[in-house]
Amino acid sequence: MREDWTECCFEDILDYEQPTKYIVNSTDYNDAYKMPVLTAGKSFIKGYTNETEGIFENLPTIIFDDFTTASQYVDFKFKVKSSAMKILVPTSKLVNMRFAFYCMQVNQIRNDTHKRYWISVYAKKKFLLPSLVEQKAIISKIEELFSDLDKGIDDLKKAKDQLVIYRQAVLKKAFEGELTKEWREKQINLPSVDELIKQIKVEREKHYKQQIEDWKKEVKVWEQNGEKGLKPIKPKSLKLVNSLKEDDIKKLISIPKVWKYHYLAYAGDLGRGKSKHRPRNDKRLFGGPYPFFQTSEVKAQEIISSYTQTYSEFGLKQSKLWPAGTLCITIAANIAETGFLGIDACFPDSIVGYTPYESIIDIKYIDYFFQSAKRRISAYAPATAQKNINLTTLENLLVPYCSKNEQGQVVKEIESRLSICEKVEQSINDSLEKAKALRQSILKKAFEGKLLSAAEIARCKKETDYESASVLLAKIKVDKKNK
């Protein structure tokens, strides 16, 4: 500790007010109103109210969340959201509230015991206090450095936003045929539109015949076992798929002449997950060897293999075990999120499983198509509390099909661009983390007395109103006693 600094506690320089008389009554927040309603957390300004009674005006001040120890510096009139706070006020006119606020940011405590902290713990926490002149110089230096840092952070966040736009632009061009235009012009044996649809039709019928053969074998085994249990269900007949009307095609984005719009269901099997038993939280369903995924786990993983729940044998009987490699598509809450099963697993009816006819369709092509069309698919959901779409919506989703060779090239072109995008994004995220660490480093140096240079400290001591921290603290204590 520098000899002209002194040690004190937060309660030596700060008092508190309970927020009771400043709590907003109405929850009718409106940006057109003038009075901000504050919390100490990240949201800070919860909204604006038209209430004119019970406004806090003793500024500047610090609002302190008594349960999380989050704090905010405030220099404007306000009301507060709840009583889970303290409103900290200076014990003396000699206290610099800006300095006190920054000091609180580096003097954190454990806050995981669900108790109130200001009186019992935080107020008694010790820190080093410099002279008032040096406090002002430290604040000025902190805010100068923070200003430069914030500008850099803003630039990084803008760059990150641009990457989102770039990613969508890549996907858009991919499914308009732009990314493979040069590749396509070099090919001499690409199928025509009619040939392409015929290939899918042949594969569709072949797949159905295989399903029938597999079903017959299952029935035979079932009969040999004395017809125990449920009889295997016969695959549904192939749906007749009507050709698209010319007027409908004109409404869609233009695609190359050798491409063709057709329904998603025309080129693969779509099926909802199963969770028939009610209630769904019945303990008998869980705790067995069969992984069970929820919609949130689809969103969080490109290859879905980590899970928090499993089905028992009882759970499996009322569900379905989908094979690894299935493309999962969410149809509730987070609509059109996708991921590939990394293992055999079950999932509920809020997830759809898709298995394309692999000899003619590249499943990664379909996955990227969903990523490109996510916003459009989500728009099909009704405006309810929890957005959702049904299986029919996906079955009738129009996909721009091209030959499998070109699908593979489309995937290659997308991934070559997005891999660069991901590297840039990771670099930005690393820089944002470094900026966060740098902010804490600046504050740490400030309150160890190491932020100002020797010349800056010397200038502080030459100020006519300079006095040591011990003298300042003594005056603050006298003021506090005389209040």
GUNU-713817 format. One line per field, with one value per residue (C-alpha): x, y, z; residue in three letters; residue number from 1. Coordinates in pm, 1 decimal. Each point is the difference from the previous one (the first is absolute). Layout:
X (X;...)
Y (Y;...)
Z (Z;...)
residuo (ala;...)
num (NUM;...)
END
This chain:
X (0.0;125.9;74.9;-244.7;-289.0;-199.5;-216.3;-371.3;-331.8;-286.8;-219.6;252.8;-84.3;-345.0;-338.1;-308.8;-369.4;-263.3;-173.5;-354.2;-135.5;159.4;-145.1;-216.7;-361.4;-100.4;136.9;-135.0;340.2;12.4;293.8;-212.4;6.7;279.6;96.9;237.5;-55.5;332.4;144.7;360.5;46.6;98.2;-338.3;49.7;-290.2;-298.9;-236.7;-154.6;-292.7;-232.7;-3.8;108.4;-3.1;286.5;284.0;360.3;180.4;303.7;258.9;242.5;-57.5;65.8;-273.3;109.9;-174.1;-0.6;-13.3;245.5;225.5;-44.8;19.6;-69.4;112.2;-291.8;7.8;-365.1;-337.3;-161.0;-233.0;92.4;-151.5;18.4;109.8;286.8;238.5;170.6;38.4;348.7;59.6;314.8;57.1;168.0;32.9;365.8;-84.7;44.5;-280.4;153.0;316.9;-204.0;-189.0;315.4;152.5;-301.3;57.4;332.2;-112.2;-239.0;-103.9;-156.2;-374.3;-133.9;-154.4;-331.7;25.3;12.2;355.9;37.2;-37.0;140.1;300.7;54.8;-10.9;284.1;223.8;330.4;163.0;272.3;-98.9;218.1;-27.6;-301.3;221.8;148.7;-345.9;-105.5;318.4;-50.7;-362.3;106.2;266.3;-239.2;-267.7;250.2;122.3;-354.5;-108.3;268.9;-82.8;-373.9;64.9;201.8;-273.7;-264.8;208.5;38.4;-375.1;-75.2;240.5;-177.8;-336.3;146.1;103.2;-364.2;-103.3;283.8;-98.0;-360.0;121.6;215.7;-293.5;-235.7;235.7;66.7;-367.1;-40.2;274.7;244.9;282.9;16.5;-56.1;357.4;10.9;-329.9;121.5;291.0;-221.6;-115.3;-225.4;-225.8;-354.9;-280.6;-282.0;-221.8;277.9;72.6;-361.6;-20.8;310.8;-159.9;-325.6;182.4;188.1;-322.2;-174.1;306.4;11.6;-369.1;42.7;287.5;-220.2;-268.1;257.3;134.2;-354.3;-80.9;310.1;-103.2;-350.0;148.4;215.5;-302.1;-204.5;282.3;4.0;-364.2;-131.0;107.5;-14.9;-123.0;2.4;257.3;-165.7;-11.5;175.8;-238.2;-57.1;193.7;-187.6;-93.0;202.7;-156.5;219.2;53.6;-205.6;186.4;-143.8;137.9;345.4;7.0;-33.5;317.4;361.4;135.1;226.8;212.4;-181.8;134.3;-132.9;-356.6;-220.2;-179.1;-132.5;234.0;-210.6;49.8;365.5;2.7;-184.5;-132.1;-139.4;-71.5;167.3;-217.4;-82.7;-349.8;-22.2;-168.2;108.2;329.4;184.1;-102.4;309.0;-48.7;100.8;351.7;327.6;72.1;263.2;-168.8;111.5;-290.6;54.7;-201.7;-32.3;253.7;263.1;-59.9;64.6;318.1;179.0;76.3;65.4;-245.2;167.5;-11.3;-320.2;-138.3;-282.2;-48.5;-301.6;-61.8;-141.5;-343.3;91.0;124.4;-324.7;-199.2;266.5;232.3;374.4;133.2;328.2;322.0;29.2;-366.4;-44.7;-198.7;-217.7;-173.9;-362.9;-79.1;147.3;330.8;-137.2;212.7;310.9;183.0;256.3;111.5;-42.9;345.8;-148.4;-321.2;-250.6;-362.2;-154.4;-348.0;-256.2;141.2;281.7;-31.8;241.6;93.9;175.1;47.3;38.7;375.9;81.5;-149.3;1.1;292.8;-132.2;245.8;-149.6;-341.7;146.3;150.6;-327.7;-176.0;259.7;-66.3;-379.9;-29.2;-160.5;-250.7;-94.4;-42.9;-240.6;-242.1;-51.8;-315.2;53.7;-51.1;181.9;218.9;50.7;-30.5;-59.6;-136.9;135.0;-206.6;182.9;330.3;-139.3;-114.1;320.1;137.6;365.5;212.0;132.0;300.5;205.7;174.7;338.9;-96.9;-146.8;340.6;163.8;-247.7;88.0;370.8;-36.4;-203.3;241.0;310.0;-150.5;-154.5;319.8;172.1;-298.8;25.7;371.7;-66.0;-285.5;220.2;265.7;-262.2;-125.8;356.1;52.7;-323.6;113.9;337.3;-181.1;-202.4;318.6;171.1;-285.7;51.9;376.4;-42.2;-219.3;233.7;299.4;-203.6;-84.2;348.6;131.7;181.1;-210.8;137.9;356.7;249.0;-36.4;-381.5;20.3;247.3;-241.4;-279.7;214.4;70.6;-371.2;-93.4;-284.6;211.4;-6.6;92.9;-257.1;25.1;-93.5;-285.5;-136.4;13.2;-209.2;-249.3;-43.4;-58.2;-263.0;-164.8;-14.2;-148.9;-277.6)
Y (0.0;347.1;209.1;276.4;-249.0;-144.3;-305.5;29.7;-188.3;83.0;79.6;271.9;200.0;-126.6;-14.9;-167.2;56.4;-271.2;43.3;-47.8;347.1;9.1;-329.8;33.1;-116.7;-32.7;-255.3;207.3;94.0;213.8;162.9;311.1;50.7;201.5;-166.9;-300.3;-305.4;-157.6;-331.5;-60.2;-285.7;-4.3;125.2;315.8;202.9;-232.1;244.4;345.9;101.1;300.0;-10.1;333.1;-88.8;-164.9;97.6;-26.6;331.6;-8.1;-34.3;-138.9;-336.7;-373.0;-263.7;-331.9;-335.7;-140.4;-361.5;-1.5;299.9;142.7;380.1;295.3;363.1;238.8;374.8;55.5;-14.4;-342.8;-251.6;-359.6;-337.3;-186.6;0.5;-241.9;295.7;263.9;356.2;108.1;363.4;186.6;50.0;331.3;252.9;-101.3;-344.0;-43.9;-238.1;-77.6;-118.6;-205.3;-166.8;-98.8;-125.0;-226.4;-163.1;-148.2;-84.1;-285.0;-269.3;-344.3;47.8;-353.4;-36.0;175.0;254.2;377.6;126.4;373.2;13.8;-343.3;-15.3;257.1;316.5;-138.0;-85.4;188.6;193.3;261.2;365.6;268.2;376.5;171.3;166.9;-333.0;-163.2;250.6;-62.7;-378.4;30.6;218.3;-254.8;-295.7;163.3;102.2;-360.1;-137.8;234.2;-138.2;-353.1;47.9;132.6;-310.2;-224.7;177.8;-55.7;-369.6;-40.8;173.2;-236.6;-292.8;130.6;28.4;-365.1;-97.0;197.1;-151.6;-352.9;53.6;149.7;-309.0;-233.3;209.0;-5.2;-370.9;-89.2;233.4;-196.9;291.7;-170.1;-291.3;197.3;-36.7;-368.5;-64.3;160.1;-246.8;-308.8;-196.0;-268.3;174.7;-141.0;214.2;113.5;-287.8;-253.0;133.5;-36.3;-344.0;-108.5;112.0;-175.4;-328.3;19.7;86.8;-311.9;-216.0;121.8;-79.1;-354.1;-53.0;120.5;-253.0;-281.3;92.6;12.7;-346.9;-138.5;164.9;-148.3;-345.5;23.6;122.8;-301.0;-241.8;140.5;-87.7;345.1;142.4;375.7;243.4;-98.3;200.9;297.1;-8.2;300.6;262.4;2.8;255.5;325.3;127.3;316.2;257.9;205.2;359.6;257.4;243.6;295.4;-143.7;-45.3;361.8;116.1;-185.1;112.5;-64.8;-306.9;-154.1;-177.4;-341.4;43.5;-72.7;106.3;-284.4;-92.9;-104.8;-313.7;-106.1;-86.0;-163.8;-124.0;253.0;-104.1;160.4;-129.6;-198.2;46.5;-145.5;-68.0;250.3;151.2;60.2;31.0;-348.7;-137.9;-340.0;151.5;92.4;-135.6;-271.1;-49.1;192.2;363.7;246.4;343.0;320.3;297.3;205.1;-268.5;11.2;374.4;-32.6;-265.7;-50.2;-369.9;-92.4;-236.9;164.8;-58.7;44.5;-254.1;-363.4;-223.4;-332.5;-304.7;131.2;339.2;-155.0;-194.6;323.7;176.7;-82.8;-53.6;202.8;-102.8;200.9;235.7;106.0;371.3;143.8;306.9;184.9;105.7;163.0;295.6;33.5;-81.1;-156.3;-55.5;-302.0;-255.0;-352.2;-286.8;-116.2;-309.0;-202.5;192.9;86.6;344.6;152.5;118.5;353.0;-134.1;-142.6;-258.4;12.1;-272.4;79.9;-252.7;2.7;-125.1;322.0;249.3;132.7;45.1;284.6;184.5;-25.6;111.5;313.0;64.8;8.9;242.4;225.9;-21.5;13.6;344.1;-85.1;-330.7;167.4;248.4;-287.1;-41.0;157.4;293.3;-191.9;4.3;-288.8;2.2;-331.8;-147.7;-339.1;-286.4;100.7;334.7;-182.2;-257.0;283.0;199.2;70.2;-87.2;92.7;-342.3;-55.5;-308.9;-170.9;89.8;365.9;-28.4;-120.3;293.5;242.5;-141.5;31.1;363.4;88.0;-164.8;154.5;344.6;-68.1;-159.0;335.2;171.3;-225.5;73.6;373.3;-35.4;-196.4;269.6;265.5;-199.4;-38.7;375.8;72.3;-226.1;177.6;335.6;-120.7;-110.5;329.2;195.5;-189.1;45.5;376.6;12.1;-226.8;223.2;309.1;-122.9;-131.1;350.5;-108.2;162.3;354.7;71.8;155.0;333.4;-12.9;-75.2;287.0;239.2;-112.8;79.8;349.2;88.5;263.4;-211.5;-313.8;-179.7;-354.3;-278.0;-35.6;367.2;-40.4;-309.1;175.3;288.0;-245.5;-171.3;332.8;92.9;-338.1;40.3;351.4;-104.6)
Z (0.0;-87.0;309.8;-97.2;-40.0;289.5;63.9;66.5;-39.4;-234.0;301.9;95.6;-311.6;-104.2;170.1;-142.4;-45.0;-24.8;-337.8;137.4;-71.9;-345.7;-132.2;-310.6;41.0;-363.7;-246.6;-288.2;-141.0;-310.6;-179.3;-36.9;378.6;156.4;327.3;-24.9;220.0;97.2;106.9;103.5;-248.8;-366.3;-121.6;216.7;-145.9;31.1;-168.6;37.9;217.5;21.8;381.6;148.9;371.0;187.4;-230.0;121.0;-49.5;234.5;-277.4;-93.1;164.9;-35.8;-9.5;144.0;-39.5;350.4;-123.1;-293.0;96.1;-351.8;1.9;-228.3;16.0;-49.4;-56.4;-106.4;177.9;15.7;159.5;78.9;-84.0;331.2;362.2;-69.5;-10.2;203.3;-123.7;104.9;86.9;111.9;372.0;-80.4;-278.5;-10.0;-147.1;-375.0;-100.3;-337.8;171.7;248.9;-287.6;-188.9;323.0;53.6;-339.9;114.8;350.5;-70.0;245.2;-25.9;-43.1;-21.5;344.9;-79.8;278.3;13.2;-16.2;56.1;377.8;83.4;-234.0;-270.4;211.6;213.9;-295.5;16.1;-284.8;-49.4;-17.5;-169.1;34.8;-156.3;-261.9;-99.6;-7.3;-266.9;-199.8;21.9;-115.6;-292.1;-101.5;37.5;-214.3;-266.6;-25.6;16.2;-277.7;-231.5;111.3;-58.2;-349.0;-77.3;144.4;-208.8;-311.9;85.3;57.1;-330.2;-172.9;165.4;-123.0;-349.5;17.2;64.7;-309.0;-201.5;107.2;-112.7;-329.0;-63.6;68.3;-214.6;-298.4;49.4;-43.7;-294.9;-177.1;-2.1;191.2;-246.6;-318.8;-127.5;102.5;-179.8;-322.8;-13.9;28.2;-306.6;147.3;250.9;1.0;-138.7;227.3;-114.3;45.5;348.8;114.7;-162.5;194.5;326.4;-92.2;-75.4;328.4;184.7;-134.1;66.4;358.0;49.8;-136.5;244.1;285.9;-101.2;-12.7;343.3;136.7;-136.3;173.0;328.6;-31.4;-64.5;313.0;195.4;-119.7;83.0;354.2;47.8;-96.4;334.7;36.1;-261.2;-363.7;-202.8;-170.9;-378.3;-162.6;-128.6;-374.1;-198.5;-21.4;-342.6;-49.4;-228.1;-229.1;96.5;-181.7;-220.3;193.7;325.8;-151.3;-120.3;362.3;97.4;-34.2;-348.9;-25.6;-282.5;-283.7;102.7;355.0;108.7;290.3;172.2;341.8;281.2;56.8;-363.5;59.0;341.5;307.9;249.7;335.8;335.6;309.8;237.6;366.3;29.8;372.7;230.7;226.7;-177.2;330.2;115.2;177.5;-165.3;-335.5;104.0;130.3;-258.5;-270.7;-285.3;-54.6;-9.3;-156.1;46.3;-238.7;197.6;-58.2;-375.6;-0.5;204.9;-208.1;-368.6;68.4;274.7;242.4;344.7;192.4;351.6;-8.1;-100.2;-62.4;168.5;-179.6;96.9;-148.5;-325.0;-50.7;-26.2;-207.7;-290.0;-26.5;-293.0;-166.2;19.0;-297.6;7.8;-64.0;292.6;-62.5;283.9;-56.0;335.0;192.2;-192.5;-344.6;-277.3;209.4;-139.1;108.3;-88.9;243.4;98.7;168.0;-13.9;210.0;76.9;-15.8;59.9;-254.5;14.0;-220.9;-350.3;-135.3;-369.3;-197.7;-371.1;-280.4;31.3;-351.6;-140.0;289.9;206.6;354.5;71.5;-296.9;167.7;333.7;-155.8;-179.8;337.6;130.1;-298.4;34.5;382.0;13.3;-272.4;164.7;338.3;-160.9;-63.8;374.0;148.0;236.3;325.4;333.0;-119.6;-374.8;-179.8;-344.1;-102.2;-207.0;-302.8;-11.6;-40.4;-242.9;-228.2;34.6;-348.4;-48.6;-306.7;-106.4;-224.6;-86.4;289.4;-147.8;1.2;349.5;116.8;-177.1;159.2;343.8;-79.3;-111.7;309.9;241.2;-157.1;61.6;338.4;135.2;-55.3;156.5;308.6;40.1;-15.1;248.9;239.4;-28.3;79.6;299.6;127.0;-35.5;188.0;284.4;5.6;11.5;296.9;176.9;-88.6;159.9;325.1;-27.2;-33.0;310.8;194.6;-75.2;86.0;349.1;68.2;-65.9;-319.8;-275.2;18.4;-100.4;242.9;-183.3;26.2;373.0;48.7;-174.5;235.3;304.8;-130.5;-9.9;257.9;142.2;32.1;335.5;92.6;6.8;379.3;45.4;-251.9;179.0;336.8;-142.9;-150.5;338.9;172.7;-261.1;45.0;378.6;-30.6;-242.7)
residuo (met;arg;glu;asp;trp;thr;glu;cys;cys;phe;glu;asp;ile;leu;asp;tyr;glu;gln;pro;thr;lys;tyr;ile;val;asn;ser;thr;asp;tyr;asn;asp;ala;tyr;lys;met;pro;val;leu;thr;ala;gly;lys;ser;phe;ile;lys;gly;tyr;thr;asn;glu;thr;glu;gly;ile;phe;glu;asn;leu;pro;thr;ile;ile;phe;asp;asp;phe;thr;thr;ala;ser;gln;tyr;val;asp;phe;lys;phe;lys;val;lys;ser;ser;ala;met;lys;ile;leu;val;pro;thr;ser;lys;leu;val;asn;met;arg;phe;ala;phe;tyr;cys;met;gln;val;asn;gln;ile;arg;asn;asp;thr;his;lys;arg;tyr;trp;ile;ser;val;tyr;ala;lys;lys;lys;phe;leu;leu;pro;ser;leu;val;glu;gln;lys;ala;ile;ile;ser;lys;ile;glu;glu;leu;phe;ser;asp;leu;asp;lys;gly;ile;asp;asp;leu;lys;lys;ala;lys;asp;gln;leu;val;ile;tyr;arg;gln;ala;val;leu;lys;lys;ala;phe;glu;gly;glu;leu;thr;lys;glu;trp;arg;glu;lys;gln;ile;asn;leu;pro;ser;val;asp;glu;leu;ile;lys;gln;ile;lys;val;glu;arg;glu;lys;his;tyr;lys;gln;gln;ile;glu;asp;trp;lys;lys;glu;val;lys;val;trp;glu;gln;asn;gly;glu;lys;gly;leu;lys;pro;ile;lys;pro;lys;ser;leu;lys;leu;val;asn;ser;leu;lys;glu;asp;asp;ile;lys;lys;leu;ile;ser;ile;pro;lys;val;trp;lys;tyr;his;tyr;leu;ala;tyr;ala;gly;asp;leu;gly;arg;gly;lys;ser;lys;his;arg;pro;arg;asn;asp;lys;arg;leu;phe;gly;gly;pro;tyr;pro;phe;phe;gln;thr;ser;glu;val;lys;ala;gln;glu;ile;ile;ser;ser;tyr;thr;gln;thr;tyr;ser;glu;phe;gly;leu;lys;gln;ser;lys;leu;trp;pro;ala;gly;thr;leu;cys;ile;thr;ile;ala;ala;asn;ile;ala;glu;thr;gly;phe;leu;gly;ile;asp;ala;cys;phe;pro;asp;ser;ile;val;gly;tyr;thr;pro;tyr;glu;ser;ile;ile;asp;ile;lys;tyr;ile;asp;tyr;phe;phe;gln;ser;ala;lys;arg;arg;ile;ser;ala;tyr;ala;pro;ala;thr;ala;gln;lys;asn;ile;asn;leu;thr;thr;leu;glu;asn;leu;leu;val;pro;tyr;cys;ser;lys;asn;glu;gln;gly;gln;val;val;lys;glu;ile;glu;ser;arg;leu;ser;ile;cys;glu;lys;val;glu;gln;ser;ile;asn;asp;ser;leu;glu;lys;ala;lys;ala;leu;arg;gln;ser;ile;leu;lys;lys;ala;phe;glu;gly;lys;leu;leu;ser;ala;ala;glu;ile;ala;arg;cys;lys;lys;glu;thr;asp;tyr;glu;ser;ala;ser;val;leu;leu;ala;lys;ile;lys;val;asp;lys;lys;asn;lys)
num (1;2;3;4;5;6;7;8;9;10;11;12;13;14;15;16;17;18;19;20;21;22;23;24;25;26;27;28;29;30;31;32;33;34;35;36;37;38;39;40;41;42;43;44;45;46;47;48;49;50;51;52;53;54;55;56;57;58;59;60;61;62;63;64;65;66;67;68;69;70;71;72;73;74;75;76;77;78;79;80;81;82;83;84;85;86;87;88;89;90;91;92;93;94;95;96;97;98;99;100;101;102;103;104;105;106;107;108;109;110;111;112;113;114;115;116;117;118;119;120;121;122;123;124;125;126;127;128;129;130;131;132;133;134;135;136;137;138;139;140;141;142;143;144;145;146;147;148;149;150;151;152;153;154;155;156;157;158;159;160;161;162;163;164;165;166;167;168;169;170;171;172;173;174;175;176;177;178;179;180;181;182;183;184;185;186;187;188;189;190;191;192;193;194;195;196;197;198;199;200;201;202;203;204;205;206;207;208;209;210;211;212;213;214;215;216;217;218;219;220;221;222;223;224;225;226;227;228;229;230;231;232;233;234;235;236;237;238;239;240;241;242;243;244;245;246;247;248;249;250;251;252;253;254;255;256;257;258;259;260;261;262;263;264;265;266;267;268;269;270;271;272;273;274;275;276;277;278;279;280;281;282;283;284;285;286;287;288;289;290;291;292;293;294;295;296;297;298;299;300;301;302;303;304;305;306;307;308;309;310;311;312;313;314;315;316;317;318;319;320;321;322;323;324;325;326;327;328;329;330;331;332;333;334;335;336;337;338;339;340;341;342;343;344;345;346;347;348;349;350;351;352;353;354;355;356;357;358;359;360;361;362;363;364;365;366;367;368;369;370;371;372;373;374;375;376;377;378;379;380;381;382;383;384;385;386;387;388;389;390;391;392;393;394;395;396;397;398;399;400;401;402;403;404;405;406;407;408;409;410;411;412;413;414;415;416;417;418;419;420;421;422;423;424;425;426;427;428;429;430;431;432;433;434;435;436;437;438;439;440;441;442;443;444;445;446;447;448;449;450;451;452;453;454;455;456;457;458;459;460;461;462;463;464;465;466;467;468;469;470;471;472;473;474;475;476;477;478;479;480;481;482;483)
END
